[in-house]
Each structure stands twice: as C-alpha cells, then as structure tokens.
Amino acid sequence: MRIMHFRQTFMTFKMNAAKISTLVFLFAVVGQGESGRRAPPGPPPCPLQPPKVWVFEMPIYPPPLSYLNSSGGFTGLYSELLQAVCEIAEKECDYTTIPVQQCMEAGPSGENIAGEGLMAEWFDGCFGYGITTERQQQVEFSNPFSTLKSNMMVLPSSPLVETQNVTGKIVVFAGGTLSSPQCLINHGVTGFEAIFVNGHAAGLEALESGEADALFNSNNALNTESAELVIINPAGAGTDPDMQCISGTALMTKKGSEAIDWWNEALETYKASGEFLSLCEKYLEIGRQLYFDKIGSYPEGANVHDICFLD
C-alpha cells in the first residue's frame, strides 16, 4: 500500500509539474509577444563619424614665408607653423593652394572684397592674410603670427629716386592686397593716380613697360622679387619709408568660425614654449641664404621681426 501511495503521489507531482511547465512556457511566449509590441527593435547604431579635416588656403609668397622649393614642393614658415599649431590643438589639418582671389579680391576701385571661396566655405580659412580695418568689417582674424610692411618702389632709372614725390604720378597696386591707396593716404601721401593689377609680378611689368611710375606693395628685407628696385619715401623727410598698412598677418576666416578659438589657444601655447621663436630664426637663416643664392649678397638689416610677429 505504501508503494501504491508513493506511486500515485509521484504521478500526481509529475502531472502538476507538467502543467506548471506548460503555463510557464505559455506565459513566456505571451510575454515575448507583448514585449515585442511595446518596444520594437530600433535602427542599427550609426557608424562613427571621421574627425573633421580643417582645410586652409595657403598662399604662395616670396621666401621664406610660403613658397615652392627647387623640386616644386610646397614649403616655408607658414606650412611648418600650420602643422605645429594643429598638432597642439589636436586637429587634423590640410591646405590647398587655389588662387588667392578666392580669399580676398579687388573691387572696381581696388577695395578689398572677401572672396567667394572663403565666404562659400570651400575651405575653412586663409593663411597669412594682413589684418586691416577694412577687412575686419567682412571677415574674422586670429591673433597675428607674422609681419609684413609696405614700400613704395621704383626702377633704379626712375627720376623718382631723386624727387621722392609721387604727386601727379601713376602708382600701381597689386589689387586685393593689404597695400592699398587708403594706406598711402593714411600716411599722408596724396595726389597720385592709382591703377590695379593682379599680383607683384604684374606690378613689376607695369613699371618696366612705363605704364606706371611706382609700385606700392608689401615687402620685407628678404624679398628677392624687390631686390632690384629702389625704395623711396613719398611721405617726406623724417618719416619711415616702411609703411605699416596692417597690424600683422594671421589666419583669416568667415565670421563666426570655430577655427579662431582653437587656433588662438594653440598658437599662444606654441609661442610661450619658445618653439615659435626657434622656427622664425630657422626661416630667417633660410631666407638669408636663398637671397644670397639669387642676388649674390646677403640682405642688409634682415632680422627675425621681418617675418614673425613676436609680441
């Protein structure tokens, strides 16, 4: 009897266990269905976006700022400065060498007009552009990192070497640049006729052809393109023939660009480290040697302040 009772009890337990298992399975299926209706599967996760590459227009200037070497490769103080500052800021940067008119071009009267490429954001900024009040009304500038003066230059055979007076004379300007008629007027030079060309080389051609009497353009002691010209002082005796038309050259961007903030912070860190001064001294010596190789003598009075803004 004990055996029968145990067998019946065991069978009853097995039946009850089977019923419980069935109920658990049904509840699980129903639960999954309800859960599926309440929270449908979401979209697959988005792939990680690659870091932004900041692209800046790099001008071709006379050595040692920004130029092509003998192999046709791009080099100069500007390209090394760009690399160093971007590394400090932990930004990925690159450059393009499209025509400078896409950054700043000349209007009908030689006024500076922000270029289409800059304003349409074909790139993030323009490297090494002079800071002027006129330009600041249209674009934004970083802290300055290099310097550039402006000079009135004539051929050695010009009578202006003696008279130093451009009243009634034709002065050629490389349109869209920092060396503008207004800068001359600000220095007390008036009474001249202005014509505009595209770049320094075209200005030299205007002098040599007799189309213009004098060329007013940016310059420094290392500029071999101006080495054969004579600097005159049309502002009069007792004034400096090196005219300051800008408050330094800098990174130029469309207004509101995020690049200005991170660039300024990293640039000041670079300057404070002493490495910026070392870079400037390096390119001063490179510039002096390049000048000697082309002209046959070293430039007089060239110093680090001719190429770098160290204040």
Backbone bond lengths (Angstrom), bond angles and torsions (degrees), N, CA, C in turn:
res aa  C-N    CA-C-N  psi(-1)  N-CA   C-N-CA  omega(-1)  CA-C   N-CA-C  phi
1 M - - - 1.467 - - 1.521 109.80 -
2 R 1.322 114.24 -37.56 1.452 116.72 179.58 1.516 110.97 -63.05
3 I 1.359 115.46 -38.85 1.462 120.23 -179.71 1.502 110.38 -63.84
4 M 1.342 118.14 -45.07 1.464 122.35 -179.90 1.519 109.78 -61.64
5 H 1.309 116.69 -43.71 1.463 120.11 -178.80 1.525 110.76 -62.19
6 F 1.333 116.43 -41.80 1.467 119.91 179.06 1.508 111.00 -64.79
7 R 1.387 115.03 -40.63 1.463 118.78 -178.66 1.508 110.12 -64.95
8 Q 1.318 117.63 -42.57 1.464 120.60 179.67 1.532 110.52 -64.03
9 T 1.346 113.65 -42.63 1.470 117.39 179.53 1.517 110.96 -62.13
10 F 1.347 116.04 -41.95 1.469 120.44 -179.25 1.512 111.03 -65.16
11 M 1.358 115.71 -41.71 1.464 119.62 179.99 1.523 110.16 -64.16
12 T 1.351 114.90 -41.31 1.469 118.46 178.66 1.523 110.55 -61.79
13 F 1.344 115.95 -40.69 1.473 120.15 179.16 1.522 111.00 -63.48
14 K 1.359 116.61 -42.40 1.463 120.44 179.94 1.512 110.85 -62.71
15 M 1.330 117.35 -41.51 1.464 120.95 -179.69 1.521 110.15 -65.44
16 N 1.336 115.43 -44.83 1.470 118.33 179.28 1.529 111.38 -63.46
17 A 1.344 115.72 -40.40 1.466 119.45 179.34 1.515 111.01 -63.64
18 A 1.326 116.63 -39.01 1.467 120.45 179.28 1.517 110.43 -64.72
19 K 1.354 115.81 -41.39 1.470 119.03 178.45 1.526 110.85 -62.82
20 I 1.348 115.65 -42.85 1.474 119.61 -179.53 1.517 110.41 -62.87
21 S 1.355 116.48 -42.65 1.470 119.95 179.78 1.512 111.17 -62.07
22 T 1.337 114.84 -40.00 1.469 118.71 179.25 1.514 110.84 -64.17
23 L 1.344 115.99 -43.87 1.466 119.64 179.51 1.524 111.48 -63.08
24 V 1.353 116.07 -42.49 1.471 119.67 178.90 1.512 110.63 -60.61
25 F 1.345 116.10 -42.24 1.472 120.25 179.84 1.519 111.04 -63.05
26 L 1.366 115.49 -43.15 1.466 119.24 -179.26 1.515 110.93 -65.17
27 F 1.341 115.18 -43.77 1.470 117.89 178.30 1.525 111.46 -61.29
28 A 1.341 115.67 -37.70 1.465 119.30 -179.46 1.513 110.72 -65.09
29 V 1.347 116.02 -42.88 1.468 119.67 179.98 1.511 110.55 -64.66
30 V 1.341 115.42 -46.39 1.463 119.35 179.75 1.517 110.02 -62.43
31 G 1.354 115.59 -42.43 1.464 119.22 -179.93 1.509 111.88 -60.69
32 Q 1.337 115.55 -40.48 1.463 118.32 178.64 1.512 111.15 -64.51
33 G 1.309 116.23 -38.85 1.463 119.43 178.95 1.506 111.56 -64.67
34 E 1.337 116.47 -44.05 1.460 119.86 179.71 1.515 110.53 -64.14
35 S 1.366 113.81 -43.14 1.461 117.36 -179.50 1.508 110.74 -62.43
36 G 1.349 116.90 -39.42 1.451 120.55 179.72 1.506 111.97 -62.52
37 R 1.345 116.06 -38.32 1.462 118.53 -179.27 1.519 111.00 -72.74
38 R 1.324 118.05 -31.87 1.455 120.36 -178.15 1.529 112.61 -76.71
39 A 1.346 117.36 -35.43 1.464 120.14 -175.61 1.521 110.09 -134.75
40 P 1.314 117.18 81.15 1.468 119.52 178.70 1.523 110.01 -62.12
41 P 1.324 117.23 152.00 1.464 119.58 -179.48 1.524 111.42 -59.28
42 G 1.364 117.16 137.03 1.462 121.78 -180.00 1.514 111.68 -80.82
43 P 1.343 116.03 176.28 1.463 120.23 178.98 1.522 110.48 -69.36
44 P 1.314 117.50 157.50 1.468 119.74 178.64 1.525 110.21 -63.97
45 P 1.320 118.44 150.69 1.475 120.78 -179.48 1.525 111.49 -61.50
46 C 1.346 115.85 144.43 1.468 120.72 179.66 1.525 109.71 -72.32
47 P 1.329 116.64 142.92 1.469 118.45 175.88 1.525 110.49 -67.57
48 L 1.316 117.21 153.40 1.457 121.61 179.59 1.522 110.58 -64.64
49 Q 1.343 115.79 135.37 1.458 120.43 178.94 1.532 109.63 -79.03
50 P 1.343 117.14 137.98 1.468 118.74 177.59 1.518 110.20 -67.11
51 P 1.327 118.51 153.17 1.471 120.52 179.66 1.520 110.71 -64.27
52 K 1.318 116.15 148.83 1.460 121.14 179.19 1.522 110.03 -66.13
53 V 1.320 116.10 137.89 1.459 121.87 172.34 1.528 107.58 -101.30
54 W 1.317 116.47 117.99 1.463 122.22 179.56 1.528 108.60 -84.90
55 V 1.323 115.65 121.37 1.467 120.75 -175.89 1.527 109.41 -112.40
56 F 1.332 115.64 128.74 1.464 121.32 -178.87 1.524 110.46 -123.53
57 E 1.328 115.04 139.77 1.463 120.22 175.20 1.518 108.38 -73.85
58 M 1.332 116.42 127.00 1.458 121.90 -178.57 1.523 108.75 -110.13
59 P 1.330 118.80 115.92 1.461 120.77 -177.62 1.523 111.49 -75.67
60 I 1.306 115.71 157.47 1.458 120.97 171.88 1.523 107.19 -98.55
61 Y 1.324 115.88 108.18 1.460 123.65 -179.36 1.530 109.01 -112.14
62 P 1.326 117.07 168.29 1.465 118.68 173.32 1.529 110.42 -60.46
63 P 1.328 118.03 147.72 1.462 120.57 176.49 1.530 110.14 -57.17
64 P 1.343 116.07 149.58 1.462 128.27 8.97 1.528 113.62 -103.60
65 L 1.333 118.08 15.19 1.463 119.54 -173.55 1.519 112.60 -71.98
66 S 1.325 117.39 -54.23 1.460 120.66 -171.75 1.526 107.81 -161.61
67 Y 1.321 117.05 103.91 1.461 118.91 -169.05 1.528 111.30 -154.80
68 L 1.328 115.73 171.09 1.459 122.48 175.79 1.524 108.55 -96.22
69 N 1.324 116.27 132.09 1.461 119.42 178.76 1.528 110.77 -81.16
70 S 1.325 116.84 -176.60 1.465 121.07 -175.39 1.523 112.93 -63.74
71 S 1.327 116.70 -20.85 1.469 120.67 178.51 1.523 112.85 -92.45
72 G 1.334 116.35 1.48 1.459 119.92 -178.94 1.509 113.73 86.16
73 G 1.338 116.94 3.56 1.457 120.35 178.83 1.513 111.62 -84.31
74 F 1.329 115.30 151.02 1.465 120.83 -178.03 1.520 109.31 -83.39
75 T 1.325 116.70 133.25 1.459 120.45 -177.68 1.527 109.93 -153.62
76 G 1.325 116.12 -177.80 1.461 120.16 177.47 1.515 113.21 126.25
77 L 1.317 115.06 172.59 1.459 121.94 -179.89 1.524 111.17 -58.67
78 Y 1.326 117.39 -41.63 1.464 120.61 -175.87 1.525 112.12 -61.93
79 S 1.326 117.35 -44.10 1.466 119.31 -176.76 1.526 111.22 -66.80
80 E 1.337 117.76 -37.74 1.468 119.94 176.90 1.521 111.43 -70.00
81 L 1.325 116.62 -36.83 1.465 120.30 178.07 1.524 110.39 -64.37
82 L 1.317 116.86 -43.22 1.465 120.96 178.42 1.519 110.54 -58.36
83 Q 1.314 117.02 -46.95 1.459 121.11 -179.35 1.526 111.67 -62.30
84 A 1.331 116.73 -44.53 1.467 120.61 -176.76 1.522 111.92 -65.73
85 V 1.330 117.13 -45.58 1.467 120.50 -177.33 1.525 110.80 -68.35
86 C 1.323 117.42 -39.38 1.468 120.02 178.88 1.526 111.15 -65.15
87 E 1.319 117.54 -35.06 1.470 120.39 177.00 1.524 110.91 -65.31
88 I 1.323 117.05 -42.10 1.468 120.38 177.97 1.525 110.36 -63.03
89 A 1.331 116.36 -41.09 1.467 121.17 -178.77 1.524 112.53 -78.78
90 E 1.337 116.97 -5.93 1.466 122.92 -177.07 1.529 110.71 57.35
91 K 1.317 114.80 45.94 1.458 122.04 177.26 1.523 108.98 -115.98
92 E 1.322 115.01 146.60 1.460 120.26 175.18 1.527 107.88 -91.48
93 C 1.326 117.31 119.88 1.468 121.61 -173.01 1.521 111.04 -126.47
94 D 1.312 114.86 154.18 1.459 122.14 175.46 1.521 107.14 -148.48
95 Y 1.327 117.18 173.09 1.460 119.74 179.36 1.522 110.56 -136.63
96 T 1.318 115.21 160.79 1.455 123.17 174.81 1.520 107.70 -129.81
97 T 1.314 117.55 159.08 1.469 120.91 -178.88 1.525 110.65 -123.96
98 I 1.326 116.99 42.71 1.458 120.34 177.29 1.529 109.22 -69.31
99 P 1.340 118.67 164.10 1.478 120.97 -176.52 1.527 112.57 -53.90
100 V 1.335 115.69 141.05 1.463 120.72 -176.03 1.524 112.41 -63.04
101 Q 1.331 117.66 -20.35 1.467 119.63 179.42 1.522 111.59 -62.76
102 Q 1.341 117.85 -19.52 1.455 120.27 176.05 1.524 111.23 -73.74
103 C 1.323 117.10 -13.91 1.467 121.92 175.33 1.521 111.41 -98.09
104 M 1.315 116.29 -49.29 1.461 121.55 -178.11 1.522 107.95 -151.58
105 E 1.321 116.13 127.50 1.459 120.18 -179.33 1.520 110.19 -126.46
106 A 1.324 115.31 170.25 1.459 120.95 -177.72 1.523 110.59 -98.91
107 G 1.333 115.56 135.94 1.454 121.06 173.54 1.513 110.94 -81.33
108 P 1.333 118.19 -175.21 1.469 122.48 -176.81 1.521 113.79 -57.06
109 S 1.315 117.31 -31.31 1.467 120.73 -179.05 1.524 112.24 -105.97
110 G 1.336 115.81 17.38 1.457 119.70 179.65 1.507 114.67 85.60
111 E 1.334 117.73 2.45 1.460 120.04 -179.68 1.527 110.25 -68.75
112 N 1.320 115.95 152.69 1.458 121.41 179.68 1.523 110.70 -79.93
113 I 1.331 116.01 130.15 1.461 122.58 177.76 1.524 107.80 -128.20
114 A 1.325 117.33 128.21 1.462 121.30 179.04 1.520 110.04 -57.21
115 G 1.336 116.38 133.61 1.453 122.05 -174.74 1.518 113.61 -72.66
116 E 1.329 114.67 157.29 1.465 121.00 -178.40 1.522 111.22 -62.51
117 G 1.328 117.69 -41.60 1.461 120.47 -178.03 1.514 112.74 -60.10
118 L 1.338 116.42 -41.45 1.466 120.57 179.49 1.519 110.97 -68.40
119 M 1.322 116.80 -47.49 1.459 120.38 -174.77 1.525 112.27 -71.98
120 A 1.341 117.24 -29.63 1.466 121.06 178.55 1.525 111.71 -87.89
121 E 1.331 116.81 1.80 1.468 123.78 176.58 1.526 112.20 61.26
122 W 1.337 116.82 41.34 1.458 120.23 170.01 1.523 109.66 -64.48
123 F 1.322 116.02 -25.10 1.454 123.78 177.13 1.523 106.90 -147.85
124 D 1.312 118.04 175.04 1.467 121.44 -172.18 1.521 114.39 -91.06
125 G 1.304 118.15 -16.42 1.458 119.78 179.99 1.509 111.58 177.04
126 C 1.328 115.00 174.85 1.461 122.66 -178.78 1.520 108.46 -121.63
127 F 1.301 116.44 132.78 1.465 122.41 -171.18 1.522 111.06 -94.90
128 G 1.334 116.53 133.90 1.456 121.27 172.03 1.512 115.17 75.73
129 Y 1.334 118.02 39.38 1.467 121.14 179.63 1.524 110.28 -103.88
130 G 1.339 115.42 140.65 1.450 121.64 -176.02 1.517 113.04 -68.42
131 I 1.324 115.79 137.64 1.466 122.18 179.11 1.524 108.83 -85.38
132 T 1.328 116.80 117.09 1.465 121.67 175.30 1.522 108.94 -131.55
133 T 1.319 115.87 157.92 1.468 120.88 178.44 1.518 110.48 -61.76
134 E 1.320 116.62 -40.19 1.465 121.01 179.58 1.522 111.23 -60.16
135 R 1.321 116.58 -44.99 1.462 120.42 -179.06 1.524 111.92 -70.35
136 Q 1.324 117.50 -35.28 1.462 120.53 -178.02 1.523 112.61 -64.59
137 Q 1.309 117.57 -17.92 1.460 120.29 175.67 1.523 111.36 -72.58
138 Q 1.328 117.25 -18.40 1.464 121.53 -175.41 1.524 113.66 -113.14
139 V 1.343 116.57 -33.07 1.460 120.85 -173.11 1.530 109.69 -133.79
140 E 1.327 115.64 -179.04 1.466 121.38 -179.19 1.524 109.51 -121.63
141 F 1.327 116.19 148.12 1.459 121.43 -178.67 1.523 111.10 -123.43
142 S 1.339 114.64 149.27 1.460 120.52 171.31 1.524 109.42 -80.99
143 N 1.321 116.29 -178.68 1.457 119.91 170.24 1.531 108.75 -61.88
144 P 1.330 118.55 145.93 1.468 120.30 -177.55 1.524 112.39 -70.94
145 F 1.336 115.76 150.19 1.463 119.97 176.90 1.525 113.16 -132.06
146 S 1.332 119.05 -10.63 1.461 119.58 175.47 1.523 109.49 -142.74
147 T 1.313 114.88 168.64 1.460 120.71 -176.10 1.525 109.90 -120.52
148 L 1.312 115.52 158.49 1.458 121.06 177.17 1.521 107.86 -160.82
149 K 1.297 116.15 122.10 1.460 121.02 177.12 1.523 109.09 -95.86
150 S 1.318 116.49 174.65 1.463 122.41 176.29 1.520 109.00 -126.62
151 N 1.333 115.02 143.19 1.464 120.53 -179.94 1.521 111.34 -134.02
152 M 1.329 115.25 151.34 1.459 122.37 168.43 1.526 106.80 -90.84
153 M 1.330 116.67 122.38 1.460 121.29 -173.86 1.526 110.81 -125.97
154 V 1.338 115.51 144.50 1.468 121.52 -179.96 1.522 108.93 -137.40
155 L 1.328 115.38 165.44 1.460 120.54 174.26 1.532 109.65 -69.23
156 P 1.324 118.14 150.57 1.475 120.04 179.54 1.529 113.13 -58.31
157 S 1.340 117.53 -26.36 1.466 121.06 -178.84 1.524 113.33 -85.24
158 S 1.319 117.95 -3.31 1.467 120.85 -175.48 1.527 112.00 -71.58
159 P 1.346 117.63 139.10 1.474 120.13 174.31 1.525 112.85 -63.67
160 L 1.342 116.57 -16.65 1.465 119.75 179.15 1.529 112.27 -68.39
161 V 1.336 116.70 -16.76 1.463 119.28 175.14 1.525 109.61 -59.03
162 E 1.321 116.05 -34.60 1.464 120.89 -179.80 1.527 112.30 -90.19
163 T 1.330 116.59 -46.43 1.471 119.09 -173.11 1.521 112.89 -78.08
164 Q 1.369 117.31 -32.91 1.473 122.58 -179.66 1.533 112.29 60.65
165 N 1.322 118.12 17.94 1.466 121.52 -172.87 1.522 109.59 -120.16
166 V 1.337 117.40 119.44 1.461 120.59 -177.82 1.530 112.25 -100.89
167 T 1.312 118.23 10.63 1.466 120.49 176.85 1.527 109.45 -60.55
168 G 1.335 115.87 125.98 1.458 120.90 -178.21 1.518 113.76 78.68
169 K 1.317 118.40 3.09 1.460 122.50 -178.74 1.531 110.70 -100.50
170 I 1.330 114.42 162.49 1.466 120.66 178.54 1.529 108.92 -95.51
171 V 1.311 115.34 121.37 1.471 121.41 178.53 1.525 108.17 -110.23
172 V 1.323 116.41 128.43 1.458 120.85 179.92 1.533 109.03 -97.45
173 F 1.331 115.48 136.31 1.465 123.33 179.48 1.525 108.75 -119.52
174 A 1.325 115.75 140.11 1.462 119.77 173.38 1.522 107.38 -79.32
175 G 1.321 116.91 94.24 1.465 123.30 -169.70 1.513 113.88 -51.48
176 G 1.334 115.64 141.58 1.454 121.90 178.80 1.508 113.57 84.83
177 T 1.327 116.93 2.67 1.458 119.50 -178.96 1.519 110.19 -99.58
178 L 1.323 114.95 179.19 1.461 119.66 -177.21 1.523 112.55 -74.84
179 S 1.337 117.57 -22.63 1.470 121.37 -178.62 1.521 108.99 -85.36
180 S 1.303 116.55 91.04 1.463 122.50 -170.85 1.521 111.49 -111.13
181 P 1.338 117.85 164.77 1.465 120.08 173.43 1.524 112.38 -56.32
182 Q 1.335 116.30 -36.37 1.462 119.35 -179.27 1.524 111.34 -63.53
183 C 1.323 116.55 -35.04 1.466 119.21 177.73 1.523 110.45 -63.71
184 L 1.326 116.98 -41.49 1.465 120.02 176.96 1.525 110.93 -61.81
185 I 1.320 115.51 -44.78 1.469 120.04 179.80 1.524 110.25 -61.16
186 N 1.343 116.15 -40.02 1.468 120.25 178.39 1.530 112.18 -61.45
187 H 1.326 116.07 -24.61 1.465 121.01 178.67 1.526 111.80 -96.31
188 G 1.325 116.42 12.36 1.457 120.26 174.92 1.509 115.69 84.66
189 V 1.337 117.18 13.15 1.468 120.96 -179.58 1.526 108.45 -100.29
190 T 1.317 117.66 117.90 1.465 122.54 -177.80 1.531 109.53 -137.21
191 G 1.340 115.43 178.00 1.457 120.80 174.25 1.510 114.68 81.36
192 F 1.308 118.84 11.17 1.464 122.29 179.67 1.529 110.04 -101.31
193 E 1.328 115.57 162.53 1.465 121.39 173.01 1.524 107.93 -103.45
194 A 1.321 117.05 132.64 1.463 121.12 -176.40 1.525 111.45 -103.92
195 I 1.322 116.11 135.76 1.459 122.08 168.43 1.527 107.07 -127.08
196 F 1.331 116.12 158.85 1.461 119.93 -172.54 1.525 110.91 -128.32
197 V 1.317 115.19 137.71 1.463 121.79 177.27 1.524 108.24 -131.72
198 N 1.327 115.18 172.96 1.460 120.59 -177.14 1.528 110.06 -100.71
199 G 1.323 116.80 87.91 1.452 120.98 173.58 1.516 115.29 101.53
200 H 1.334 114.10 165.25 1.468 122.01 -175.12 1.528 111.84 -64.00
201 A 1.332 117.17 -42.29 1.467 120.41 -178.20 1.522 111.15 -60.44
202 A 1.327 116.42 -40.93 1.468 119.88 178.11 1.522 110.83 -66.86
203 G 1.333 116.76 -32.44 1.461 120.31 175.97 1.517 111.85 -64.88
204 L 1.328 116.57 -40.75 1.465 120.68 176.55 1.522 110.94 -62.24
205 E 1.327 116.29 -40.80 1.467 120.25 178.49 1.520 111.02 -62.14
206 A 1.337 116.58 -38.69 1.467 120.10 178.68 1.525 110.97 -64.25
207 L 1.325 117.24 -36.31 1.466 120.49 176.49 1.526 110.81 -67.00
208 E 1.309 115.81 -48.33 1.460 120.71 -174.84 1.524 112.39 -67.59
209 S 1.335 117.01 -29.70 1.468 120.30 179.59 1.526 112.37 -83.97
210 G 1.315 117.22 -10.54 1.456 121.29 -177.83 1.511 113.81 86.30
211 E 1.334 116.47 4.05 1.467 120.08 178.89 1.525 110.72 -67.31
212 A 1.322 116.94 -30.80 1.468 121.69 179.69 1.521 109.98 -130.25
213 D 1.327 115.37 154.92 1.469 121.40 179.19 1.522 112.65 -93.64
214 A 1.320 116.49 -28.29 1.465 120.52 -177.09 1.523 109.44 -149.57
215 L 1.316 115.24 154.19 1.464 122.68 178.18 1.520 108.56 -116.66
216 F 1.335 116.36 128.52 1.464 120.71 175.31 1.516 107.81 -113.69
217 N 1.337 115.85 116.38 1.457 118.76 -175.76 1.527 110.15 -157.15
218 S 1.333 115.34 168.13 1.460 120.72 177.23 1.526 109.56 -66.23
219 N 1.331 115.08 152.44 1.458 118.84 -171.83 1.528 109.41 -163.10
220 N 1.334 116.56 160.57 1.464 121.28 166.52 1.518 108.92 -153.62
221 A 1.309 116.57 173.34 1.464 121.23 -173.18 1.518 113.14 -66.91
222 L 1.341 117.67 -15.06 1.461 121.57 -178.20 1.524 112.79 -99.00
223 N 1.314 117.60 2.39 1.463 122.23 -173.86 1.526 110.70 -79.83
224 T 1.319 116.85 104.33 1.467 120.72 -179.15 1.526 111.93 -70.92
225 E 1.335 117.75 -23.02 1.461 120.64 -179.19 1.527 111.60 -67.23
226 S 1.321 116.23 -22.15 1.468 120.35 -179.96 1.523 112.58 -107.22
227 A 1.325 116.61 5.03 1.463 119.88 -172.49 1.523 112.98 -64.14
228 E 1.337 117.66 -29.51 1.462 120.65 -177.89 1.528 112.34 -88.03
229 L 1.318 117.30 -3.85 1.462 120.79 179.83 1.529 110.58 -94.13
230 V 1.320 115.10 162.47 1.463 121.33 178.41 1.525 108.72 -108.49
231 I 1.323 116.78 129.65 1.466 121.55 177.47 1.527 108.90 -84.02
232 I 1.325 115.81 127.37 1.463 120.18 176.39 1.523 109.29 -113.27
233 N 1.306 116.00 169.26 1.466 121.15 -177.30 1.529 110.07 -123.70
234 P 1.339 116.92 84.51 1.471 119.36 -176.56 1.524 113.82 -71.76
235 A 1.328 117.10 -12.26 1.468 119.49 -178.86 1.518 112.14 -77.08
236 G 1.316 116.89 -10.53 1.459 119.49 176.16 1.507 113.89 106.90
237 A 1.319 114.93 163.17 1.464 121.25 -178.15 1.526 110.86 -60.78
238 G 1.316 114.57 144.40 1.457 120.02 178.31 1.508 114.23 88.03
239 T 1.330 117.49 -2.48 1.464 121.06 178.12 1.523 109.13 -108.68
240 D 1.303 115.73 164.27 1.466 121.36 -177.74 1.525 109.37 -86.91
241 P 1.339 118.90 125.02 1.468 119.97 177.41 1.524 112.72 -67.89
242 D 1.341 117.00 -17.92 1.466 121.16 175.28 1.523 108.38 -84.60
243 M 1.324 115.88 101.83 1.465 120.61 -175.63 1.525 110.08 -91.30
244 Q 1.310 116.20 135.30 1.459 122.03 179.26 1.527 109.03 -97.12
245 C 1.326 114.69 105.24 1.467 119.94 179.22 1.523 111.70 -95.82
246 I 1.328 116.77 -10.16 1.462 121.12 -175.05 1.521 109.56 -136.07
247 S 1.317 115.76 167.71 1.467 121.05 173.72 1.524 109.29 -109.76
248 G 1.326 115.74 48.42 1.456 121.90 -179.67 1.516 111.95 100.72
249 T 1.325 116.01 163.17 1.460 121.16 174.04 1.523 108.77 -106.55
250 A 1.329 116.37 152.92 1.462 119.93 -168.86 1.519 110.59 -156.48
251 L 1.318 115.10 -177.60 1.458 122.12 169.79 1.523 107.77 -79.38
252 M 1.327 116.49 127.35 1.462 121.91 -178.00 1.527 108.98 -112.42
253 T 1.338 116.74 129.34 1.459 121.35 -178.15 1.524 110.87 -132.72
254 K 1.313 114.23 169.20 1.458 119.91 168.54 1.528 108.09 -65.16
255 K 1.311 117.51 146.87 1.468 120.81 -179.28 1.530 110.55 -57.46
256 G 1.337 115.35 136.66 1.458 120.79 177.93 1.511 114.73 89.47
257 S 1.321 118.83 4.80 1.461 121.00 -178.27 1.526 111.45 -67.92
258 E 1.342 115.85 138.54 1.464 121.09 176.23 1.528 111.60 -68.62
259 A 1.327 116.71 -18.91 1.468 120.10 -175.62 1.523 112.14 -62.80
260 I 1.333 117.17 -33.06 1.466 119.97 -175.18 1.529 111.33 -60.20
261 D 1.322 117.77 -44.67 1.471 120.96 -175.95 1.522 112.03 -64.99
262 W 1.342 116.61 -52.48 1.466 117.03 -176.97 1.528 111.75 -70.06
263 W 1.337 117.01 -32.33 1.459 119.62 178.06 1.534 110.71 -64.90
264 N 1.334 117.23 -48.58 1.465 120.20 -178.92 1.525 111.90 -58.84
265 E 1.316 116.70 -44.30 1.468 120.33 -178.92 1.526 110.98 -61.99
266 A 1.336 116.36 -46.07 1.463 120.03 -178.66 1.529 111.47 -70.46
267 L 1.339 117.14 -36.59 1.467 120.67 178.76 1.527 110.90 -62.20
268 E 1.330 117.42 -44.77 1.460 120.23 -179.50 1.530 111.15 -66.19
269 T 1.322 117.08 -34.32 1.467 120.38 174.73 1.521 110.50 -63.51
270 Y 1.312 115.58 -42.65 1.466 121.25 179.63 1.529 111.10 -64.19
271 K 1.326 116.60 -43.18 1.468 120.12 178.01 1.528 111.20 -63.10
272 A 1.330 116.38 -44.02 1.466 120.69 -177.24 1.528 112.16 -64.50
273 S 1.316 117.27 -26.16 1.466 120.99 -178.75 1.520 113.01 -74.06
274 G 1.336 117.19 -16.19 1.459 121.03 -176.20 1.514 113.58 89.08
275 E 1.328 116.74 -9.31 1.461 120.09 -177.57 1.532 111.91 -72.36
276 F 1.323 117.10 -28.81 1.461 119.83 178.34 1.528 110.17 -65.23
277 L 1.319 117.08 -44.42 1.463 120.68 177.73 1.527 110.51 -60.31
278 S 1.326 116.96 -41.63 1.465 120.49 178.48 1.524 111.12 -62.01
279 L 1.333 116.06 -39.83 1.464 120.28 177.93 1.525 110.41 -63.27
280 C 1.317 116.85 -42.61 1.465 121.33 -179.79 1.525 111.11 -64.60
281 E 1.325 116.94 -41.83 1.469 120.62 178.64 1.524 110.84 -64.88
282 K 1.319 116.31 -37.05 1.467 120.65 177.38 1.524 110.55 -60.99
283 Y 1.335 116.15 -47.42 1.466 118.68 -176.37 1.523 112.88 -78.92
284 L 1.314 118.31 -19.45 1.461 119.62 170.60 1.528 109.56 -63.20
285 E 1.327 116.89 -45.71 1.466 120.31 179.57 1.522 111.36 -67.01
286 I 1.333 116.89 -38.58 1.466 119.72 176.12 1.524 109.92 -61.63
287 G 1.326 116.41 -44.59 1.462 120.70 179.75 1.517 112.48 -62.88
288 R 1.317 116.72 -41.04 1.468 120.76 178.63 1.528 110.82 -62.53
289 Q 1.325 116.53 -41.31 1.461 119.83 -179.23 1.527 111.41 -70.02
290 L 1.323 117.14 -41.06 1.463 120.38 177.69 1.526 110.61 -62.37
291 Y 1.314 116.35 -38.46 1.468 121.07 177.44 1.531 109.86 -62.92
292 F 1.316 116.57 -45.87 1.468 120.93 179.36 1.526 110.96 -61.94
293 D 1.333 116.62 -42.70 1.463 120.50 -178.39 1.526 111.94 -60.79
294 K 1.327 116.88 -32.33 1.466 120.43 -177.08 1.526 112.97 -93.76
295 I 1.317 117.49 -38.57 1.467 121.53 -173.19 1.528 112.21 -98.18
296 G 1.324 116.92 -28.95 1.458 120.10 -179.68 1.509 113.82 96.23
297 S 1.300 117.69 2.80 1.469 122.28 176.39 1.520 108.10 -149.26
298 Y 1.329 115.92 161.35 1.457 119.57 178.72 1.531 110.01 -85.34
299 P 1.329 117.43 147.66 1.473 119.82 -178.64 1.521 111.47 -67.51
300 E 1.306 115.97 139.48 1.460 120.34 -179.55 1.533 110.65 -79.93
301 G 1.298 115.30 132.69 1.460 120.47 172.77 1.508 116.35 73.56
302 A 1.334 118.68 8.24 1.466 120.02 -179.30 1.522 110.25 -68.36
303 N 1.314 116.79 133.85 1.467 120.87 176.80 1.518 109.46 -144.07
304 V 1.313 115.38 175.42 1.459 120.60 -172.66 1.524 112.30 -62.24
305 H 1.328 117.91 -26.03 1.463 121.24 -179.96 1.533 112.48 -72.58
306 D 1.339 117.19 -11.04 1.463 120.30 175.29 1.519 111.84 -71.12
307 I 1.327 116.98 -21.68 1.460 119.37 -176.14 1.525 114.12 -123.44
308 C 1.327 118.62 -18.72 1.467 119.95 -174.91 1.522 112.81 -126.69
309 F 1.325 114.81 143.23 1.463 122.63 174.52 1.518 106.90 -94.72
310 L 1.329 116.88 106.27 1.465 121.61 -171.54 1.520 113.94 -104.38
311 D 1.314 119.65 -1.84 1.468 121.67 -178.06 1.522 111.42 -73.59
